Structure formats: C-alpha cells, structure tokens
Amino acid sequence: MAQNNYIKKKDLIKGNFYKCDASGFSIGRWNGFAFEYIVNKLGKKLIDLAYHWDDGSPYGTVKPLCDYFDSVHEM
C-alpha cells in the first residue's frame, strides 16, 4: 500500500467504524484517540487499542482505508 493511501487522523470521525490495514484486525472503531478492536485473549473477547499511523513509529500501526459502513453500502 502506498504510504499516503489512507485516511489522515485529523479526518476521522469519533465513534465511526473503519476498514483498516492493521496487524490482527480489519475493522476498528475510532474513539478519538485510538482504534478499538476485539481480540480473543485466553478464551475471552476483549477490547484492545491500536494507534493511528500518523502517531509514528513504534506505536502508530493502523492505516484506516475507508468508513466501514460506507463500504458496506457500496457492495
């Protein structure tokens, strides 16, 4: 993926779900600070956080590609 082919942090909407290029998940909810996603740990489903690419290395690992519900309506 081209480095600039994602939604910038300043353009995200708090509470929206996004299709993401991320390690371990493909749909995340932007909480205004980080992406929330569901992970299975020790047999339990938990909410974890991952940070936007614009936050920089080593924590910024998520590139939001598009609004999830907009992409569902296009199908």
TIFIMAR-139517 format. One record per residue (C-alpha): y, x, z; residue in one letter; residue number from 1. Coordinates in Angstrom, 1 decimal. Example, Ala and Ser with C-alpha at 12.3 -4.5 7.8 and 13.67 -1.06 7.14 Angstrom:
BEGIN
ATOM,-4.5,12.3,7.8,A,1
ATOM,-1.1,13.7,7.1,S,2
END
This chain:
BEGIN
ATOM,0.0,0.0,0.0,M,1
ATOM,3.5,1.2,-0.8,A,2
ATOM,5.4,2.1,2.4,Q,3
ATOM,8.2,-0.4,1.7,N,4
ATOM,6.0,-3.3,0.7,N,5
ATOM,6.1,-5.2,4.0,Y,6
ATOM,8.5,-7.5,6.0,I,7
ATOM,11.0,-5.5,8.0,K,8
ATOM,11.2,-6.0,11.7,K,9
ATOM,14.7,-7.5,11.6,K,10
ATOM,13.5,-10.2,9.1,D,11
ATOM,10.6,-11.5,11.3,L,12
ATOM,10.9,-14.9,13.0,I,13
ATOM,9.8,-15.1,16.6,K,14
ATOM,6.7,-17.4,17.0,G,15
ATOM,5.7,-17.2,13.4,N,16
ATOM,2.2,-16.0,12.3,F,17
ATOM,2.0,-13.3,9.6,Y,18
ATOM,-0.8,-11.8,7.4,K,19
ATOM,-0.8,-8.2,8.5,C,20
ATOM,-2.0,-4.8,7.3,D,21
ATOM,-3.3,-3.6,10.6,A,22
ATOM,-6.3,-1.9,12.2,S,23
ATOM,-8.5,-4.5,13.9,G,24
ATOM,-6.8,-7.8,12.8,F,25
ATOM,-5.4,-9.5,9.8,S,26
ATOM,-3.3,-12.3,11.4,I,27
ATOM,-0.8,-11.8,14.1,G,28
ATOM,1.9,-13.8,15.9,R,29
ATOM,5.3,-12.1,16.3,W,30
ATOM,6.6,-12.6,19.8,N,31
ATOM,10.0,-10.9,19.1,G,32
ATOM,8.8,-7.6,20.5,F,33
ATOM,5.3,-7.0,19.1,A,34
ATOM,2.4,-8.8,17.3,F,35
ATOM,-0.1,-10.7,19.4,E,36
ATOM,-3.6,-11.0,18.2,Y,37
ATOM,-7.0,-12.0,19.6,I,38
ATOM,-9.6,-9.3,20.4,V,39
ATOM,-13.1,-9.5,21.8,N,40
ATOM,-13.5,-7.2,24.8,K,41
ATOM,-16.6,-7.3,27.0,L,42
ATOM,-17.6,-10.7,25.7,G,43
ATOM,-14.2,-12.3,26.3,K,44
ATOM,-11.4,-13.2,23.9,K,45
ATOM,-8.2,-11.7,25.0,L,46
ATOM,-4.7,-11.4,23.6,I,47
ATOM,-3.6,-7.8,22.7,D,48
ATOM,-0.4,-6.4,21.3,L,49
ATOM,0.3,-4.2,18.3,A,50
ATOM,3.7,-2.8,17.3,Y,51
ATOM,5.6,-3.1,14.0,H,52
ATOM,5.5,-0.3,11.5,W,53
ATOM,9.3,0.1,11.9,D,54
ATOM,8.8,1.2,15.5,D,55
ATOM,7.4,4.5,14.2,G,56
ATOM,4.6,6.8,15.0,S,57
ATOM,2.4,6.7,17.0,P,58
ATOM,2.7,3.1,18.1,Y,59
ATOM,4.1,1.3,15.0,G,60
ATOM,0.9,0.5,13.1,T,61
ATOM,1.4,-3.1,11.8,V,62
ATOM,2.8,-4.0,8.4,K,63
ATOM,3.4,-7.7,8.1,P,64
ATOM,2.8,-8.7,4.5,L,65
ATOM,3.8,-12.4,4.4,C,66
ATOM,4.2,-15.5,6.5,D,67
ATOM,0.7,-16.8,7.1,Y,68
ATOM,1.4,-20.5,6.7,F,69
ATOM,3.4,-19.9,3.5,D,70
ATOM,0.5,-18.0,2.1,S,71
ATOM,-2.0,-20.8,3.0,V,72
ATOM,0.1,-23.4,1.2,H,73
ATOM,0.1,-21.2,-2.0,E,74
ATOM,-3.8,-21.4,-2.2,M,75
END
